C-alpha cells in the first residue's frame, strides 16, 4: 500500500468522523437556551418624561472600558 492511498484513507476516515459528529450535533441542538437580555428598570429613562435617574453608586470604581462602561 503506497503513501497516497494511506493518506487518502486517513482523510476519508476523518471526514466520516467529523461528519458524524456534526450530524449528531445538529440533531441534539444547543444544550442551553439563548441568553435573555437583562434590563435593570432602575437605570431606564422614565417613559413619561424621558428623564434618566442618577446612578445609585459611583460607577468609576468598576469602570474598565471607559466612562459609563461598568461591568458587574
C-alpha positions in Angstrom: 0.0 0.0 0.0 1.6 3.3 -1.0 1.6 6.6 0.9 -1.0 8.3 -1.2 -3.5 5.6 -0.5 -2.8 5.7 3.2 -3.2 9.4 3.4 -6.4 9.3 1.3 -7.9 6.7 3.6 -7.0 8.7 6.7 -8.5 11.9 5.2 -11.7 9.9 4.3 -11.9 8.5 7.8 -11.5 12.0 9.3 -14.3 13.3 7.1 -16.6 10.5 8.1 -15.9 11.0 11.9 -16.3 14.8 11.7 -19.4 14.5 9.5 -21.0 12.1 12.0 -20.1 14.4 14.9 -21.6 17.4 13.0 -24.8 15.5 12.2 -25.1 14.4 15.9 -24.7 18.0 17.0 -27.3 19.2 14.6 -29.8 16.6 15.9 -29.0 17.3 19.5 -29.2 21.1 19.2 -27.9 23.5 21.8 -27.9 22.4 25.4 -28.9 25.7 26.8 -31.4 28.3 25.5 -30.2 31.6 24.2 -29.4 34.1 26.9 -32.0 36.7 27.6 -31.1 40.4 27.7 -31.1 41.7 31.2 -32.6 45.2 31.7 -32.5 47.0 35.0 -35.6 49.2 35.1 -34.0 51.4 37.8 -31.5 52.7 35.2 -34.0 53.1 32.5 -35.3 56.5 31.4 -38.8 57.5 32.7 -41.1 56.8 29.7 -43.3 59.7 30.6 -40.6 62.4 30.9 -37.5 60.9 29.3 -35.5 61.7 32.5 -32.6 59.4 33.3 -32.2 58.7 37.0 -28.9 59.3 38.7 -26.8 56.2 39.3 -27.1 54.8 42.9 -23.3 54.3 43.2 -20.2 55.9 41.8 -19.5 53.8 38.6 -15.9 54.9 38.3 -14.7 52.3 40.7 -15.6 49.4 38.3 -15.0 51.2 35.0 -12.9 49.1 32.7 -14.0 50.2 29.2 -14.1 53.9 29.6 -16.6 56.3 31.1 -20.0 54.7 31.5 -18.9 51.2 30.8 -19.3 49.3 34.0 -19.1 45.6 34.5 -20.7 43.8 37.3 
